[in-house]
Amino acid sequence: MTDATTLDTLDIVGNRTYGEHGYPHEAWARLRREAPLYWYDRPDARPPFWAVTKHADVITISRQPRLFLNAPRLAVFPDVPEMNPDDRPARHLLNMDPPDHAKFRKLASARFTPRAVQSLRPAIETIADDLLDKLVADGGEHECDFVEAISARLPLEVLADLLGVPRDDWNLLFQWTNETIGASDPEYQQGATTAETAMNARLSLFQYFMAMVEERRKKPTDDITSLLAHAHLDGAEIPAFELLSYYFLLVVAGNETTRNATSGGLLALIENPSELAKLKRAPSLIDSAVEEIVRWTTPVIQFCRTAAEDTELRGQTIRKGESLCLFYPSANRDEEVFDEPFAFRVDRNPNPHLAFGIGEHFCMGANLARLELRVAFAKLVERIAEIELAGPVARLHSSFVGGIKRVPIRYRLEPRAA
């Protein structure tokens, strides 16, 4: 049957749509078929933009950072009024372009190389074991919110340790990331508007890390906060705004994305019990399972690029200054790239997903995120005896990050292996 609705009725950026219905995969699939480069001009998303839904186009745009700029528009935020570029709330890697992007990325990139990240494995394994031990209790059947018990705690503890944040302040990081990413969600709003909620959280985080910077400059330590506090660019200290923005990015990106991939990954295994059984039978599939979880969940929904000059893509003229919104979950369901893209398969191979981006803006923390997911799911799958949903899943009202607020589960876990 032909869909009688017009493309102009498709909602791909409404925060409420994502919160109540999840990702709009049917709308993206239709755009991939009928208008893979679609001019989205609606009152709820200003200024208008080109919606990019095909895997190949996301790659083409991402690999030309001088033609398609990250600044000034980071993403489409439908509840936030258009902002003057000079008033942007932060300046970090996600909204930097060449040559600044490479210089700033290099400041901390050594802490996220495969070798550096592997040194964290014992600590991550200990965190995962301890969190799961708390759920085992007497070995019987129990219920909990998986987000609160596991998926929010593990990346938060790892990140806090990397930054040198004291344990007593870990919940502050959790609160600020919720209020930043979930600023459009009624549950997290702490201001009169979405913009006010996000601003209050950002300023609180800025103030907290400014105090840490002053302390680390007096007494250096071996954490990333100290590393950046003592770093220099072109012979001078990092300007305060960029320095605090760097911490802001590390806290928000390092917490939210892994948390939501973990939550969505467990949900996928519960909804596909044969794949969970397959992974239990063959633990060696953990690497491919993690890549499939990342593809399936694609926690970062969209980023924007801005054309630096007039250009052409798919026969469409893109004018200088026009925005292009890259929808990564759509690219990761592209029928031209993935066999049975709407099937969750823990042994999927090849799996050229774009959930971490591609090109010079490829996620700096991808190695850490992958390790956290491998450890979490390897240990979780090994110990699952029974598991099922114990209530409805609550999703974040956000078209920027695919957040899952609650995943109530009923479970029985095996004790830790000797």
C-alpha positions in Angstrom: 0.0 0.0 0.0 1.3 3.5 -0.9 1.7 5.9 2.0 -0.8 8.7 1.2 0.8 11.2 3.6 3.2 13.8 2.1 6.8 14.2 3.1 6.0 17.5 4.6 4.1 15.7 7.4 7.0 13.6 8.5 8.4 14.6 11.9 12.1 13.8 12.3 13.1 16.5 14.9 10.3 16.7 17.4 11.6 16.1 20.9 8.2 14.8 22.0 8.1 12.4 19.0 11.3 10.8 20.2 10.2 10.6 23.8 6.9 9.0 23.1 7.7 6.8 20.0 11.4 6.3 19.8 13.4 6.8 16.6 11.3 7.7 13.5 12.7 4.8 11.4 9.7 4.7 9.1 10.1 8.4 8.3 13.8 8.0 7.7 13.3 4.9 5.5 10.8 6.9 3.4 13.2 9.8 3.0 16.0 7.4 2.0 13.7 6.0 -0.8 12.0 9.2 -2.0 14.1 12.2 -0.9 17.5 11.2 0.5 18.5 14.9 0.6 15.3 16.7 1.8 14.8 20.4 2.4 13.2 20.5 5.9 11.4 23.9 6.2 9.1 23.9 9.2 8.2 26.4 12.0 9.5 24.0 14.6 13.1 23.9 13.3 14.6 27.2 12.4 16.6 27.9 10.3 15.5 25.2 7.7 18.0 22.5 6.8 18.8 19.7 4.4 18.0 16.3 6.0 20.7 13.8 5.1 19.6 10.2 5.6 21.9 8.1 3.4 25.0 6.3 4.5 27.1 7.4 1.5 26.1 11.1 1.8 27.0 11.2 5.5 30.5 9.9 4.6 30.8 12.3 1.7 29.9 15.3 3.8 32.0 14.2 6.9 35.1 13.8 4.8 35.1 17.4 3.6 35.6 19.4 6.8 36.6 22.6 4.9 33.6 22.5 2.6 31.1 21.4 5.2 31.8 23.2 8.5 30.9 22.2 12.0 30.4 25.8 13.1 28.2 27.6 13.6 25.3 25.1 13.9 26.1 22.1 16.1 22.7 20.4 15.7 19.0 21.0 15.2 17.4 21.9 18.5 13.7 22.5 17.8 12.9 24.1 21.3 15.8 26.6 21.2 15.6 29.9 19.3 18.2 30.5 16.6 21.4 31.8 18.3 23.9 34.4 17.2 27.2 32.5 16.5 29.0 35.0 18.8 26.7 33.9 21.7 27.3 30.2 21.5 27.3 28.6 24.9 30.5 26.6 24.5 33.4 26.1 22.1 34.8 22.6 21.9 35.8 19.9 19.4 32.2 19.4 18.2 31.9 22.9 16.9 35.5 23.6 15.8 36.8 23.5 12.3 40.3 23.3 10.8 42.9 24.2 11.9 41.7 24.7 15.5 40.0 21.4 15.7 43.2 19.3 15.2 45.2 21.4 17.7 42.6 21.1 20.5 42.0 17.4 19.8 45.7 16.7 20.2 45.7 18.0 23.7 43.9 15.0 25.2 43.9 12.4 22.4 46.8 10.5 23.9 44.6 9.5 26.8 42.2 7.8 24.4 44.5 5.7 22.2 43.9 1.9 22.2 47.0 1.3 24.3 46.0 4.0 26.9 42.5 2.8 27.1 43.5 -0.9 27.6 45.3 0.1 30.7 41.9 1.0 32.2 40.5 -2.5 31.6 41.2 -3.9 35.1 39.5 -0.9 36.7 36.5 -1.1 34.4 36.2 -4.8 35.1 36.2 -4.2 38.8 33.5 -1.5 38.5 31.3 -3.8 36.4 31.8 -6.8 38.7 30.9 -4.7 41.8 27.8 -3.2 40.2 26.5 -6.7 39.1 27.3 -8.2 42.6 24.9 -5.6 44.1 22.2 -7.0 41.9 22.7 -10.7 42.6 21.6 -10.4 46.3 20.4 -13.8 47.3 20.5 -15.3 43.9 16.7 -15.2 43.5 14.5 -13.2 41.2 14.6 -9.4 41.6 13.6 -6.2 39.9 15.5 -3.0 39.2 15.9 -0.1 36.8 18.8 -1.1 34.7 19.7 2.5 33.8 20.0 3.5 37.4 21.8 0.3 38.6 24.2 -0.4 35.8 24.2 1.7 32.5 24.4 5.1 34.2 26.8 4.1 36.9 29.6 2.4 34.9 30.5 5.1 32.4 30.0 7.8 35.1 32.5 6.1 37.5 35.1 5.5 34.7 34.8 9.1 33.6 34.9 10.6 37.1 38.1 8.7 37.7 39.7 9.9 34.5 38.8 13.5 35.4 39.8 13.2 39.0 36.3 14.1 40.3 35.9 13.0 44.0 33.3 10.2 44.6 31.1 12.6 46.6 30.6 14.7 43.5 29.8 12.0 41.0 26.1 12.6 41.3 26.7 16.2 40.3 28.1 15.1 36.9 25.1 12.8 36.5 22.7 15.7 37.2 24.4 18.1 34.9 24.5 15.7 32.0 20.8 14.9 32.4 19.9 18.5 32.5 22.1 19.3 29.4 21.0 16.5 27.2 17.5 16.3 28.6 16.9 20.1 28.7 13.8 19.6 26.5 12.4 16.8 28.7 9.9 17.9 31.3 11.4 15.5 33.9 14.8 17.3 33.8 13.8 20.9 33.2 15.2 23.2 35.9 14.3 26.5 34.2 11.5 28.3 32.5 12.7 27.1 29.1 14.8 24.4 27.4 17.6 27.0 26.8 17.6 28.1 30.4 17.8 24.6 31.8 20.8 23.8 29.6 22.5 27.1 30.4 22.1 26.6 34.2 23.6 23.1 34.0 26.5 24.3 31.8 27.3 27.2 34.0 27.2 25.0 37.1 29.7 22.6 35.4 31.9 25.5 34.3 32.1 26.8 37.9 32.9 23.4 39.3 35.7 22.8 36.9 37.1 26.3 37.2 37.6 25.6 40.9 39.3 22.2 40.0 41.6 24.0 37.5 42.8 26.4 40.1 43.5 23.5 42.5 45.3 21.5 39.8 47.5 24.4 38.8 48.7 24.6 42.4 48.9 20.8 42.9 49.2 18.8 39.6 47.8 15.3 39.5 47.7 12.5 36.9 44.2 13.1 35.6 42.8 14.7 32.5 41.6 17.8 34.4 45.2 18.5 35.4 46.5 17.6 31.9 44.3 20.3 30.3 44.9 22.8 33.1 48.6 22.8 32.4 48.4 22.4 28.6 49.5 25.2 26.2 48.5 26.2 22.7 50.9 28.3 20.7 52.9 29.1 23.8 49.9 30.2 26.0 47.5 28.6 28.4 44.2 27.4 26.9 41.7 30.3 27.0 39.3 29.9 29.9 36.1 29.6 27.7 37.7 26.8 25.5 39.2 25.1 28.5 35.9 24.9 30.4 34.1 23.9 27.2 36.6 21.0 26.9 35.6 19.6 30.3 32.0 20.2 29.5 32.3 18.1 26.3 34.2 15.3 28.1 31.6 15.1 30.9 28.5 15.1 28.6 29.8 13.0 25.7 31.7 10.6 27.9 28.7 9.9 30.1 25.6 10.1 27.9 26.5 8.1 24.8 27.9 5.0 26.5 25.1 5.0 29.0 22.4 5.0 26.3 24.2 2.4 24.2 24.3 0.1 27.3 20.7 0.6 28.0 19.6 0.2 24.4 21.9 -2.8 24.0 20.3 -4.7 26.9 16.8 -3.8 25.6 17.8 -5.2 22.2 19.0 -8.5 23.8 15.8 -8.8 25.8 13.7 -8.2 22.7 15.8 -10.7 20.7 16.2 -13.6 23.1 17.7 -15.8 20.3 20.6 -13.4 19.9 21.1 -13.3 23.7 21.3 -17.1 23.6 23.7 -17.0 20.7 26.0 -14.7 22.6 25.8 -16.8 25.7 26.8 -19.9 23.7 29.6 -18.1 21.9 31.2 -15.4 24.1 33.8 -14.8 21.5 31.1 -12.9 19.6 31.4 -10.0 22.1 33.3 -7.7 19.8 30.8 -8.1 16.9 27.9 -7.9 19.4 29.2 -4.5 20.7 29.5 -3.2 17.2 25.9 -4.3 16.5 24.7 -2.7 19.7 26.3 0.6 18.7 24.8 0.4 15.2 21.4 -0.6 16.6 21.2 2.1 19.2 23.3 4.9 17.5 23.0 7.2 20.6 24.0 10.4 18.9 21.1 11.1 16.5 22.3 14.1 14.5 24.9 16.7 14.0 24.8 19.6 11.5 27.3 20.9 8.9 27.2 24.3 7.2 28.2 24.7 3.6 31.2 27.0 3.3 30.4 27.7 -0.4 27.8 26.8 -3.0 28.1 23.1 -3.9 26.1 20.3 -5.3 25.0 16.9 -3.8 22.6 14.4 -5.3 21.7 16.9 -8.0 20.6 19.5 -5.4 22.3 22.9 -5.1 23.4 23.6 -1.5 23.9 27.3 -1.0 26.6 28.8 1.1 25.5 29.1 4.7 22.8 26.4 4.4 22.7 23.7 7.1 22.8 19.9 6.5 21.6 17.7 9.3 23.3 14.2 9.3 20.9 11.6 10.7 23.2 8.8 11.9 20.6 6.2 12.9 19.1 6.5 9.4 22.5 5.9 7.8 23.0 2.9 10.0 19.7 1.3 8.7 20.6 2.1 5.0 19.3 -0.8 2.9 22.1 -0.3 0.3 24.7 -0.9 2.9 23.4 -3.3 5.5 21.9 -6.7 4.9 18.5 -6.9 6.8 19.2 -3.5 8.5 16.2 -3.9 10.8 17.4 -7.2 12.2 19.5 -7.2 15.3 22.3 -9.7 14.8 25.2 -10.1 17.3 27.3 -11.8 14.7 26.8 -9.1 12.0 29.9 -8.9 9.7 30.7 -6.6 8.0 29.2 -3.8 10.0 30.4 -0.4 8.6 28.2 1.7 11.0 28.7 5.4 11.5 27.6 5.7 15.1 31.0 7.2 16.1 31.1 9.4 13.0 33.7 9.4 10.3 36.5 11.7 9.2 38.4 14.1 11.4 35.5 14.4 13.8 35.5 10.6 14.5 34.6 10.3 18.2 37.8 10.7 20.3 36.4 8.5 23.0 35.4 5.6 20.7 38.1 3.3 22.1 37.0 3.9 25.6 33.3 3.5 24.8 33.9 0.2 23.0 36.0 -1.2 26.0 33.3 -0.2 28.5 30.6 -1.9 26.4 32.7 -5.0 25.9 33.4 -5.4 29.6 29.8 -4.6 30.6 28.1 -7.0 28.2 30.7 -9.8 28.5 30.2 -9.9 32.3 26.4 -9.3 32.1 25.7 -12.0 29.5 27.9 -14.5 31.4 25.8 -14.0 34.6 22.3 -13.7 33.2 20.1 -16.7 34.1 16.8 -15.0 33.4 15.8 -11.5 32.3 12.7 -9.7 31.0 11.2 -6.3 31.0 9.2 -5.5 34.1 7.5 -2.4 32.8 7.5 0.2 30.1 10.7 1.8 28.9 10.9 5.6 29.4 12.7 7.5 26.6 14.2 11.0 26.7 12.4 13.8 24.9 15.3 14.6 22.7 16.0 14.5 18.9 19.7 15.1 19.6 20.7 12.1 21.8 18.7 8.9 21.9 18.3 8.7 25.6 16.7 6.0 27.7 15.7 7.2 31.1 14.5 3.9 32.6 14.6 0.2 31.7 12.8 -1.7 34.4 13.9 -5.4 34.4 13.0 -8.6 36.3 16.0 -10.8 36.5 18.0 -13.6 38.1 21.8 -13.4 37.9 24.4 -16.0 38.7 27.1 -15.2 41.3 30.5 -14.0 40.1 32.6 -16.8 38.7 35.5 -17.9 41.1 
